[in-house]
Amino acid sequence: MKNSLFTLIFLFSFCAKSLFAQKENVAIRKGNRLYKEQKLDESQKQYQQALQESPDNPAALYNLGNTQFRKNSFEDAVKSYDALLDHTDNNKIKQQGYYNKGVALAKEQKLEESIAAWKDALKLDPNDEDARENLQKALMEQKNKQQQQQKDDKKQKDKKQDKNKDQQKKDQDKKDQQQQQQPKSRLSKQQVEQLLKALQQKEKDAQDKMNQNKTRSLSQPDKDW
């Protein structure tokens, strides 16, 4: 992790008109001392006190963000770094703000946002090897997650298709079973009459054939001896 992540900014090289008020300096110096002593809650109060006097104080914003980070209040730390970035034109401080913001976002599992922050840090300082290394690791993790997501999506799709096939087979088996269990339909009155007529006609044809055979046999001459 980059050393500047927990480095405190004690003073900035501003012109005389931009020097912090004495009261603000006292609060910031006290906060820095408490921060070094690991008294994070007390140091946070000192930085917040300095911000009450000067809400756009870059030193107080940066150090407050670092304190919040150390307390695992990553969301609050990101807000402090954003406020710092909005209230300073010093590229060195902005670069550190972007870097620390990226680390805090990574702690929140906000991978894409941390990547954007480290890219901004490298734009201000292309030689920042820590930012470059973190960016490369984040991009690799992003790629791996995308590949894993594609695999999971395909697996889910195949599982859904298999489930649909199984359901279709179950529905067809149930339909076939229902058809087998259904009683044979009864003939309608018209169908019964048609069937009887067909049987009567068949009997009549058989009787006519018998009569023809009988008549033919009587008409033949007796056999000579």
Buried (B, 14 or more C-beta within 10 A) or exposed (E): EBEBBBEBBEEBEEEEEEEBEEEBBBBBBBBBBBBEEEBBEBBBBBBBBBBEEBEEBBBBBBBBBBBBBBBEBBEBBBBBBBBBBEBBEBEEBBBBBBBBBBBBBBBEEBBEBBBBBBBBBBEBBEEBEBBBEBBEEBBEBBEEEEEEEEEEEEEEEEEEEEEEEEEEEEEEEEEEEEEEEEEEEEEEEEEEEEEEEEEEEEEEEEEEEEEEEEEEEEEEEEEEE
